[in-house]
Amino acid sequence: MLKGRMLLAADYIGRFGICAYFTIAMLRRIVHAAQIVAKDELQSADVLALTSTAATVLFLGMVCVVAITRLPPIRAATGFEPYLTAMAGTFLLGLIAYLPEPADTSLALQMAGTAMIVVGMVSSAVVLFWLGRAFSIMPEARTLITGGPYSIVRHPLYLTEEIAMIGLIVLNLSVWSVLLGGVQWLLQIRRMINEERVLQTAFPGYPAYALDVPRILPFMNAGKLRSAQ
């Protein structure tokens, strides 16, 4: 009983913490967009920045909505590693903002990076719509979603977010940003494994679903969760 109350209390703290963090991130991007719009004349780079900002704000707003309205968890991971991995995987690429600015980025790279960010953020918003009240950053089980994008891959949100992350790396292309991206992806893979362990425990039908649906790459033969055993 005490453990259940602690889990519920942590969930409510997490809801408002997630919403506060992503609201601040969203407001910062809105302010930045307003500064761009206030310019006397918009350049091609400004238009690209506004496009990626609009897609990012859409995604961040969706995160806030699903974080506040999500269901209470019925099962959660044990130990510190799954939670530390989840936090690092979520926020690591924010360090890109503190790296030295890259040399003059060509318009072609700016367009490619922006396109990936827009595709990734809009797709992530769509996935969040399907995920709805089952959303979680930490490895927790709320309800099992197997329809829509979850019938194509088991972790569509990680896939769509990674498309946007690659776009961010392209816009800030350097050895350090690529290394950060590689480390972040390894953390995301570990997050998937941790989440699948929780889902297998919470939902008896999950192993059968996992046999039919690949983990992250569409149209690939699904594994048998050997890495999550």
MIGU-514349 format. One record per residue (C-alpha): residue in one letter; y, z, x. Coordinates in Angstrom, 1 decimal, padded with zeros to 4 digits. Each point is the difference from the previous one (the first is absolute). Layout:
N
+------+--------+--------+--------+
| code |     c2 |     c3 |     c1 |
+------+--------+--------+--------+
|    a |      Y |      Z |      X |
...
+------+--------+--------+--------+
This chain:
229
+------+--------+--------+--------+
| code |     c2 |     c3 |     c1 |
+------+--------+--------+--------+
|    m |  000.0 |  000.0 |  000.0 |
|    l |  002.4 |  000.9 |  002.8 |
|    k | -000.8 | -003.1 |  001.9 |
|    g |  000.7 | -002.1 | -003.1 |
|    r |  003.4 |  001.7 | -000.5 |
|    m |  000.9 | -000.6 |  003.6 |
|    l | -001.0 | -003.7 | -000.3 |
|    l |  002.1 | -000.3 | -003.1 |
|    a |  003.0 |  001.7 |  001.6 |
|    a | -000.2 | -002.2 |  003.0 |
|    d | -000.1 | -003.0 | -002.2 |
|    y |  003.2 |  000.9 | -001.8 |
|    i |  001.7 |  000.7 |  003.3 |
|    g | -001.3 | -003.4 |  001.3 |
|    r |  001.3 | -001.8 | -003.1 |
|    f |  003.6 |  001.1 |  000.4 |
|    g | -000.2 | -000.2 |  003.8 |
|    i | -001.1 | -003.6 | -000.2 |
|    c |  002.5 | -000.9 | -002.6 |
|    a |  002.9 |  001.6 |  002.0 |
|    y | -001.0 | -001.7 |  003.2 |
|    f | -000.3 | -003.5 | -001.6 |
|    t |  003.1 |  000.5 | -002.1 |
|    i |  002.1 |  000.7 |  003.1 |
|    a | -001.6 | -003.1 |  001.7 |
|    m |  000.8 | -002.1 | -003.1 |
|    l |  003.6 |  001.2 | -000.1 |
|    r |  000.5 | -000.7 |  003.7 |
|    r | -001.1 | -003.6 | -000.6 |
|    i |  002.3 | -000.3 | -003.1 |
|    v |  003.0 |  001.2 |  002.1 |
|    h | -000.9 | -002.5 |  002.7 |
|    a | -000.3 | -002.8 | -002.5 |
|    a |  003.4 |  001.0 | -001.5 |
|    q |  001.5 | -000.2 |  003.5 |
|    i | -001.4 | -003.5 |  000.5 |
|    v |  001.3 | -001.2 | -003.4 |
|    a |  003.5 |  001.4 |  000.9 |
|    k |  000.3 | -002.5 |  002.8 |
|    d |  002.5 | -002.8 | -000.3 |
|    e | -002.6 | -002.6 |  000.7 |
|    l | -003.8 |  000.3 |  000.0 |
|    q | -002.0 | -001.5 |  002.8 |
|    s | -003.6 | -001.2 | -000.3 |
|    a | -001.2 |  003.3 |  001.6 |
|    d |  001.9 |  001.9 | -002.7 |
|    v | -001.7 | -001.9 | -002.8 |
|    l | -003.4 |  000.7 |  001.6 |
|    a |  000.8 |  003.7 |  000.4 |
|    l |  001.1 |  000.2 | -003.7 |
|    t | -003.2 | -001.7 | -001.1 |
|    s | -002.3 |  002.4 |  002.0 |
|    t |  002.1 |  003.0 | -001.1 |
|    a | -000.4 | -000.9 | -003.7 |
|    a | -003.8 | -000.3 |  000.4 |
|    t | -000.1 |  003.3 |  001.9 |
|    v |  002.1 |  001.9 | -002.6 |
|    l | -002.4 | -001.3 | -002.7 |
|    f | -003.0 |  001.4 |  001.9 |
|    l |  001.7 |  003.4 |  000.8 |
|    g |  001.0 |  000.4 | -003.6 |
|    m | -003.5 | -000.6 | -001.1 |
|    v | -001.3 |  002.6 |  002.5 |
|    c |  002.4 |  002.6 | -001.5 |
|    v | -001.2 | -000.8 | -003.6 |
|    v | -003.7 |  000.2 |  000.7 |
|    a |  000.4 |  003.1 |  002.2 |
|    i |  001.7 |  002.0 | -002.7 |
|    t | -002.3 | -001.2 | -002.8 |
|    r | -003.4 |  000.1 |  001.8 |
|    l | -003.0 |  002.0 | -001.2 |
|    p | -001.0 |  003.3 |  001.6 |
|    p | -002.6 | -000.5 |  002.8 |
|    i | -003.6 |  000.9 | -000.9 |
|    r | -001.2 | -000.1 |  003.6 |
|    a |  001.7 |  000.0 |  003.4 |
|    a | -001.1 | -000.4 |  003.7 |
|    t | -000.7 |  003.1 |  002.1 |
|    g |  001.4 |  000.8 |  003.4 |
|    f |  003.3 | -001.0 |  001.6 |
|    e | -000.9 | -003.4 |  001.5 |
|    p |  000.0 | -002.0 | -003.3 |
|    y |  003.4 |  001.3 | -000.9 |
|    l |  001.5 | -000.5 |  003.5 |
|    t | -001.4 | -003.5 |  000.1 |
|    a |  001.5 | -000.8 | -003.4 |
|    m |  003.5 |  001.3 |  001.0 |
|    a | -000.1 | -001.9 |  003.3 |
|    g | -001.2 | -003.2 | -001.6 |
|    t |  002.7 |  000.2 | -002.7 |
|    f |  003.0 |  000.7 |  002.2 |
|    l | -000.8 | -001.1 |  003.6 |
|    l |  001.6 | -003.4 | -000.3 |
|    g |  003.3 |  001.7 | -000.9 |
|    l |  000.3 |  000.5 |  003.8 |
|    i |  000.9 | -003.7 |  000.3 |
|    a |  003.5 |  000.9 | -001.1 |
|    y |  000.3 |  002.0 |  003.2 |
|    l | -001.2 | -002.7 |  002.4 |
|    p |  002.5 | -002.1 |  001.9 |
|    e |  001.2 | -002.9 | -002.0 |
|    p | -001.8 | -003.3 |  000.9 |
|    a |  001.8 | -002.8 |  001.6 |
|    d |  001.5 | -002.6 | -002.2 |
|    t | -002.6 | -000.8 | -002.6 |
|    s | -000.3 | -003.7 | -001.0 |
|    l |  000.7 | -000.9 | -003.6 |
|    a | -003.6 | -001.3 | -000.3 |
|    l | -001.4 |  003.5 |  000.9 |
|    q |  002.5 |  001.6 | -002.4 |
|    m | -001.2 | -002.2 | -002.8 |
|    a | -003.6 |  000.6 |  000.8 |
|    g |  000.4 |  003.8 |  000.2 |
|    t |  002.1 |  000.1 | -003.2 |
|    a | -002.6 | -002.1 | -001.9 |
|    m | -002.8 |  002.4 |  001.1 |
|    i |  002.1 |  003.1 | -001.0 |
|    v |  000.8 | -001.5 | -003.4 |
|    v | -003.6 | -001.1 | -000.7 |
|    g | -001.3 |  003.3 |  001.2 |
|    m |  002.4 |  002.2 | -001.9 |
|    v | -000.2 | -001.9 | -003.3 |
|    s | -003.8 | -000.1 |  000.2 |
|    s |  000.0 |  003.7 |  000.8 |
|    a |  002.0 |  000.7 | -003.1 |
|    v | -002.5 | -002.0 | -002.1 |
|    v | -002.9 |  002.0 |  001.6 |
|    l |  001.9 |  003.3 | -000.8 |
|    f |  000.3 | -001.1 | -003.6 |
|    w | -003.8 | -000.3 | -000.2 |
|    l | -000.6 |  003.2 |  002.0 |
|    g |  002.4 |  001.9 | -002.2 |
|    r | -000.7 |  003.6 | -000.5 |
|    a | -002.8 | -000.1 |  002.6 |
|    f |  002.5 | -000.4 |  002.9 |
|    s | -000.2 |  002.2 |  003.0 |
|    i |  001.1 |  000.1 |  003.6 |
|    m | -002.5 |  002.7 |  001.0 |
|    p | -003.8 | -000.5 | -000.3 |
|    e | -000.4 |  001.2 | -003.6 |
|    a | -001.9 | -001.2 | -003.1 |
|    r |  001.6 | -000.2 | -003.4 |
|    t | -001.7 | -002.8 | -001.9 |
|    l | -001.9 | -003.0 |  001.1 |
|    i |  001.8 | -003.4 | -000.2 |
|    t | -002.2 | -003.1 |  000.3 |
|    g |  001.9 | -002.6 | -002.0 |
|    g |  002.7 | -002.5 |  001.0 |
|    p |  000.6 | -000.1 |  003.8 |
|    y | -002.6 |  002.7 |  000.4 |
|    s | -002.7 | -002.4 | -001.1 |
|    i |  000.9 | -002.2 |  003.0 |
|    v |  000.2 |  002.7 |  002.7 |
|    r | -000.4 |  003.7 |  000.0 |
|    h |  003.3 |  000.7 |  001.7 |
|    p |  002.4 | -002.7 | -001.2 |
|    l |  003.1 |  002.2 |  000.5 |
|    y | -000.8 |  000.4 |  003.7 |
|    l | -000.4 | -003.8 |  000.3 |
|    t |  003.3 | -000.8 | -001.7 |
|    e |  001.9 |  002.7 |  001.8 |
|    e | -001.3 | -001.4 |  003.3 |
|    i |  001.3 | -003.4 | -000.8 |
|    a |  003.4 |  001.5 | -000.3 |
|    m | -000.5 |  002.1 |  003.1 |
|    i | -000.8 | -003.2 |  002.0 |
|    g |  003.2 | -001.5 | -001.3 |
|    l |  001.9 |  003.1 |  001.2 |
|    i | -001.5 | -000.4 |  003.4 |
|    v |  000.9 | -003.7 |  000.1 |
|    l |  003.6 |  000.9 | -000.7 |
|    n |  000.0 |  002.7 |  002.7 |
|    l | -002.3 | -001.9 |  002.4 |
|    s | -000.7 |  001.8 |  003.2 |
|    v | -003.0 |  001.3 |  002.0 |
|    w |  000.7 |  003.5 | -001.4 |
|    s |  000.2 | -001.1 | -003.7 |
|    v | -003.3 | -001.9 |  000.4 |
|    l | -001.6 |  003.1 |  001.6 |
|    l |  001.3 |  002.2 | -002.8 |
|    g | -001.4 | -002.4 | -002.6 |
|    g | -003.4 |  000.0 |  001.7 |
|    v | -000.1 |  003.8 |  000.0 |
|    q |  001.1 |  000.1 | -003.6 |
|    w | -002.7 | -002.4 | -001.1 |
|    l | -002.7 |  002.1 |  001.8 |
|    l |  001.3 |  003.0 | -001.9 |
|    q | -000.1 | -001.9 | -003.3 |
|    i | -003.7 | -000.9 |  000.6 |
|    r | -000.7 |  003.7 |  000.6 |
|    r |  001.8 |  000.8 | -003.2 |
|    m | -002.2 | -002.4 | -002.0 |
|    i | -003.1 |  001.7 |  001.4 |
|    n |  001.3 |  003.4 | -000.9 |
|    e |  001.0 | -001.1 | -003.5 |
|    e | -003.4 | -001.6 | -000.6 |
|    r | -001.8 |  003.2 |  000.9 |
|    v |  002.0 |  001.9 | -002.6 |
|    l | -000.5 | -002.7 | -002.6 |
|    q | -003.8 | -000.1 |  000.6 |
|    t | -000.1 |  003.7 | -000.6 |
|    a |  002.2 | -000.1 | -003.1 |
|    f | -001.4 | -003.1 | -001.7 |
|    p | -003.8 | -000.7 | -000.1 |
|    g |  000.7 | -003.7 | -000.8 |
|    y |  002.1 | -000.5 |  003.1 |
|    p | -002.8 | -001.0 |  002.4 |
|    a | -001.2 | -002.8 | -002.3 |
|    y |  003.6 | -001.2 | -000.4 |
|    a |  000.4 |  000.0 |  003.8 |
|    l | -003.1 | -002.1 |  000.5 |
|    d |  001.5 | -002.7 | -002.2 |
|    v |  003.7 |  000.1 |  001.2 |
|    p |  001.0 | -000.4 |  003.7 |
|    r |  002.1 |  002.7 |  001.5 |
|    i |  003.2 | -001.9 |  001.1 |
|    l | -000.6 | -003.8 |  000.5 |
|    p | -000.5 | -002.0 | -003.2 |
|    f | -003.2 | -002.1 | -000.4 |
|    m | -001.8 |  001.7 |  002.9 |
|    n | -003.4 |  001.6 | -000.6 |
|    a |  000.6 |  003.7 | -000.9 |
|    g | -001.4 |  002.5 |  002.4 |
|    k | -002.3 |  002.8 | -001.0 |
|    l |  002.4 |  002.7 |  000.9 |
|    r | -002.0 |  000.7 |  003.3 |
|    s |  003.3 |  001.0 |  001.7 |
|    a |  000.7 |  002.5 | -002.8 |
|    q | -003.4 |  001.7 |  000.0 |
+------+--------+--------+--------+
